[in-house]
Amino acid sequence: MTTIKPPVEPFRIKTVESVHLPSRAVREQVLRKAGFNVFGIPAEKVFIDLLTDSGTAAMSDVQWAGIMRGDESYAGARSFFRFEKAVRNLFGFEHVIPTHQGRAAERILFEGLVKKGDFVPSNIHFDTTRANVEVRGATAVDLVSDEGYDPDSDCPFKGDMNVAKLEAFIAAKGRTRIPLVMLTVTNNSGGGQPVSMANIRKVSAVCRKAGIPFFFDACRFAENAWYIKRREKGYARKTVAAIAREMFSHADGATMSAKKDGLVNIGGFITLADGELAKSLKSILIISEGFYTYGGLAGRDLEAIAQGLAEVVEEDYLAYRTAQAAYLGALLDEAGVPYFKPAGGSAIYLLADRILPDIPREQFPGWALTVALYRESAVRAVEIGGVMFGHKDPRTGKMVFPRLEMVRLALPRRVYTAAHLSYVAEALAAINRHRDRVWGLRIVDEPRFLRHFTARFEEIG
Ligand SMILES: *Cc1c(COP(=O)(O)O)cnc(C)c1O
């Protein structure tokens, strides 16, 4: 019997959506039909879906009321001004440009700033920012602190940038080839770890001194601000909103996917101080996203984001949100299931190569764990390891694997209860006990790009 206390949800349930646990025989059939790729499984056949925390949040009653109040005017809608005010209130920049999601914000910002041959440093670029930098013919550079790659370090701010490396990089390449520096908060591709205010201040000082614009990839800014409040000296008495404003006061702008800390199912934005740049971004926006007071969104979406930004900095919510991941982590500790420490804000990252040490990297232990988890419990998770990031070195012909072989259990916001999480932990404990019943896989069909979405596999049993 566990003595770990579940977090109490700071809401009550007004609407429900049924989920159903398919039988073992059906799960087996579903896996085979999907070619042992959980992306190919229909959501209806998933009991608990931890594939992503992006766009999967439950909206509040007030947000749904906002959906009804949305003003669908083409230009200058009331909902836009409400959205603009909500973003300005937290981010503090004059200009606010809506986009349909985060990657559109990235594409438009980089089209305005980044040229062929440029370099864009970040702590760790998220896949879409990396792709949007590379598509411009530029190079995305990751300069996270060394602890950022160490799954066992209990450093409280493992998302911090290595400032010495950043300074050396700017000195080596010259500032004219670095159109901006970014910081991802929290660091999604590095275990969901936060960045400290001290680090933000230092990165900002380096950028100001060199005359390089500094932007946040702000998707999980509220979770990051919460960790600053809880872990960094001098912030315990400040509100999360005030901490967020202080974070952004050190930067020149931000890109945002509202599908994360906007608490909505679709949306994003760019916000920035520079009026000339804002003007040119708006003209790029009009070509693909639409007029600058709706940017690819409906008025009702803008209304829901405005309300979501008010709710996401509420401390009851953030305490519960981060306690959920910590609770799942504590249950996994008890069962001896290894994961990247400490628990991230929005996800747990399982260390698949330690859970399944008998499966060699060439047989994709992370992928095997996602298959085992679905087979055991109809829980869906995502591999972040050799299938997603491994590739053949074109010169040597040898496989190159990423440093960490992980499986991410992402927690949708306000969707699952503590009982759901304990169900997930029990399934993982069972897999951990019977690891000899998990097999490696080989790829039998592979697309040219982003193979994890559509590749098909067979088990090596
Ligand atoms: C999700 C995400 C993005 C991209 O946002 P989309 O809305 O999915 O386009 C960018 N950066 C980070 C850190 C993210 O988590």
The ligand as a Gaussian input file, in Angstrom:
#p B3LYP/6-31G(d) Opt

LIG

0 1
 C        4.672000      22.849000     -28.867000
 C        5.889000      23.647000     -28.881000
 C        6.195000      24.484000     -29.964000
 C        5.363000      24.535000     -31.229000
 O        4.040000      24.885000     -31.000000
 P        2.829000      24.297000     -31.885000
 O        1.636000      25.004000     -31.347000
 O        2.784000      22.815000     -31.690000
 O        3.096000      24.652000     -33.298000
 C        7.353000      25.225000     -29.871000
 N        8.162000      25.169000     -28.815000
 C        7.898000      24.383000     -27.761000
 C        8.829000      24.362000     -26.590000
 C        6.762000      23.589000     -27.748000
 O        6.512000      22.803000     -26.710000

